[in-house]
Amino acid sequence: MPRSPRTQLAGAVYHVGNRGVRRSTIYPDDPHYEMFERILGRVVDRFRWRCHTYCLMPNHYHLVIETPEPNLSRGMQRLNSLFAQWFNAEHRLTGHVFERRFFSRVLDSTYDVLDLTRYVVLNPVRGGLCQAPMDWPWSSYRTLVAPTRPASFLTTDWLLSQFAPEPKRAREVFSRFVDEAPARARSA
């Protein structure tokens, strides 16, 4: 039975991601994380996406993206295939790198986007990779709470404006929002 077509909407915000085949590691070291970020930057630019937050874990990734045009599937296919091609060439492998087709969920409200952003940046804490989200270098958290230059593919202004109009205050409120996450959002 064929799978149903994926919902693709202009102006929608999505939670998307994928996991390594058999839950295997897809980022064994910094160069793998860096390459994925470079490819993500090219895809965000090419498809005119807005990436509001992200987190790369050793065996999967999460993105919160907005698609001005209904091109989610084309962009995700490009992201996953370019990384898989690079990964296989790097390791002299063939076959699948990702477990299956990427997952996606349309976020219906600003509340959903904010709650999911907190979930995404707390992922490494829940996974036992670090004590605090600030300790994980492969997510948007550091950029969202500190006045640093964001990765070229990351858009922070809209997300931070949901917390306060002034950037410094917005970063403080966002940090507190993440720190005050319910226990279910902090534990595995």
N, C-alpha and C positions, 0 to 999 in steps of 0.2 A: 504494500500500500504506500503510495507516495506521501511524503510529508507535506503538511499544509504550508502555504506561502507565509513567509515571515511578515509581520506588520512593519511597514516602512512609511514613516510620516515626515513631511517637511516640518521643521521646527520642534520635533519631539526630543525629549531627553531620555536617554536609555542607560540602563545598567547592562554592560556587556562584559564578556570575558571568555576565557578558555583555560583548559587544564592539559598538562602533558599526558600523553598516552600512558595508560596504566598508572596514572598519577606520578609519572617519573619526572625528574628534575629537568626543567627546560632552561634554567639560569644557574649553571654550576659555579660561575664566577662573575666578577664585575664586567668583563668584556661582553658577556652574554646579555646582562642587564642593559649595558650601554648600547649594544646593537639594537635591542628591541626598542629602546627609547628613540634611537635615530630613525628606525623604520616607522615607528608610531608618529614621529614628527613629520615625516614625509607624507604619510597617509592623511593625517589631520590637515596638512596644508593642501594636498591635492583634492580632497573631498570637501574642503571648507568646513570641517567639523569644529566644534568648540569642545575641548576636553576640560571639564570642570574639576575632575579629580581622578587619581589613579593610584594603584598599588600593584607592584610586581612582587610576587612571592616565589620561592624556589620552584614550585611546580605549577603555578597558575598566575593569572592576572585578572584584575578588575579595572574597568574604566567606567566613568560617568561622562557620557558624551552627548552633545546636542548636534542634531543633523539639520542644517538649514534646508537641505534638499533631501528627498527620500532615497538616500543612497547607502543606507546602513550595510546591506549585504555586500555590495560591491567593495566598500571600504574594508569591511572585516575580512573578506576573502583575500584582499590584497595584503592586509597586515599579516594575517596568519600564514599565507603562502610565502611571502617574502622572508619572514622569519624562519619558517620551516626549511626553505631552500638554503638559506645561509647556515642554519644549524646543521643540516645534513651534510653540506659541503665541509663545514668546519670539523665535523666528527667522522667524516667518511662513512656516512650511513645512508640508507635509503628508507623510504616508507614514511609512515605517519609520525609526526612530532606531537600533534594535538590529539586528544582523546576522541573528539567528535566535532561536529558542527558547533560553532560558538553559541553561547547562550545569550539571550537578550530579554530584557523586560522594559516596557515603557513605564516611565515614572510619571504618575498622574498629577502630582501636586508638588509645590515647593517643599512641603513637609516631607514627602517621600524622598526628594533630592537631598535634603539636609540630613535626614535620618540615614540614608544610604551612604552619604559621604562620610559620616561618622563611622558607620560599619566598615567601610573600605579602609580608612586610615588606621582603624584599630585591628585590622586583620593580622599584622605581624605580632601584635601583643597577644592576641588570642592564640596564635600559632606557636607561641613560646620562643619567638625569634629575638625578642627584645622586651625590655621592661616598660618602655613608653614609646608612643608613636614617633616622637622626635628622634629616637635612636635609629630608626629604619631609614636608610638613605634612598630606597627605591619606591618612594611614594610622594604624593603632593603635600603631605602634612607640613614638612619644614617650610615650604614656600608659602603655605597658607597662614602660618603663625609667625614667621619672621620676615622682615622686609628684605628678602633676597630676590635676585633676578630669577623668574620662573623658567623652567624648561621651555624651549621655543613652542612646544605644542600645548602648553598649559595656559588656560584662561582663568584668572583668579578674581577678576573684578566683580562679575555678577554674583558669584557664590559669597564672597566676603560682604557685598552690599546687602545681603539678606540678614546680616548680623548687626551692622551699624553703617551709617553713611561715611564716617571718617575711617580711613584704612587702619590706622593704629588701633583704634577702639574695636573695629571689626575683627582684627586678628586676636585681640584679647578675649572677646566674647566667643569667637569660634573655638579658641583653645579651651575655654571653660566648658563650652558645650560638649566637646570631646571628652574632657576630664570627668564630666558629670554623667557619662553614659550609664544607662541602666546595667545592672550586673549581666543580663543576658547578652548585651552587646560587647562586654569585656571578656567573657569566658567562652571557651571552645564548645 
